[in-house]
Amino acid sequence: MLFGSCQPEAVSDDCSVVPGLYNMASFPIGVAVDLVELENNQAYEALLDQQFNQLTPENIFKADALHPGQNQFNFLVADRLVAYAEQENKSLHGHTLIWHQQLPQWMEGFSGTRSEWEAMFKDHIQTICSHFKGKVRAWDVVNEVFNEDGSLRQNIWLEHLGPSYIEKAFRYAHAADPEALLFINDYNLALSSKKQEAFYKLVDDLRKRGVPIHGIGLQMHISIAFPSDDALGSCIEELAKLGLAIHLSEVDISINPYNRNITYNTDLANRQARKLAYLLQAYQRLPEAQQYGITFWGLSDLESWIPSYFGRNDAPLLFDRDYQVKPVYCQFKKLLP
Ligand code: G3I
């Protein structure tokens, strides 16, 4: 165990894992999926199948995985997740077409004229969207395009195509799969008012110009310490005024945001439960038509990206490292639908 022996108070007796979360909710309950665990860890697969009905591939739909060479696309691994989702009647949320991370080396080092860059960009998007046409409910078309100060993040797309790459990404994706819902996805929008304002203005402009954008993804990598409940609530309320679908797309709630040498305890567990409860209640205040779904960024604390990325003990998800429920799961479930 990463934490000390101290365990939070026993999870309340009525907190059973059945029925699963998605059976209780009026909107999809999603999870970021690690295909290696799904195919090799029976406890992982059983819990995922029981609790979640929407799947976001954590990594295998990213550019480095799907498009390893300029003229080489590799869908074999991704198609295994598609097959699982179809077999288990779960929707798929494609993540992500255009990002600044997890780019294959050939793409990072691509050299060409502006029209050659645009042709490569279009080929990337449309080959992928065409391949998954009819199999993916939605796409994170562009991911994390803003800096914390609201300026556009420097990336190869902005460098070689200019700011219009964002609009073009949506138009190319829509042309390849007119049925897929198309999202813009970002993080820390409740923490940075400048980022939130820039995000709102961009989406509002795209929408008003008839660009095929259908939803916004608020990643919600949050913690028991920040953002405040009020900031979370007003962020969701403000961005919902755009009238698009709202996806809480990558939810995790760190209990150790300051990288301290902590022991998982009742107080931290209950603070985590309260924070998620507030987030859920803010989401439930949205019109149902805008409730695209809530997706957790990993099945259990064992698979979370946070401990390895930040090099710290943490327990940010609904299930512990032994796939047992935590108070945060029980509290979330109590508030559904
Ligand atoms: O697949 C390689 C493996 O072959 C190699 O041996 C290993 C060691 O170098 O790396 C493996 O790739 C890693 C990949 O996860 C798959 O495990 C990358 O190094 C690692 O950087 C990558 O981290 C992912 C990260 O995005 C970057 O793509 C995390 O798992 C994933 O949780 C995280 O998710 C992002 C969202 O996509 C966007 N929003 C933020 C969120 C958290 O950073």
Boltz pocket constraint, residues with backbone or C-beta under 6 A from the ligand:
constraints:
  - pocket:
      binder: B
      contacts: [[A, 58], [A, 59], [A, 101], [A, 102], [A, 143], [A, 219], [A, 250], [A, 305]]
      max_distance: 6.0
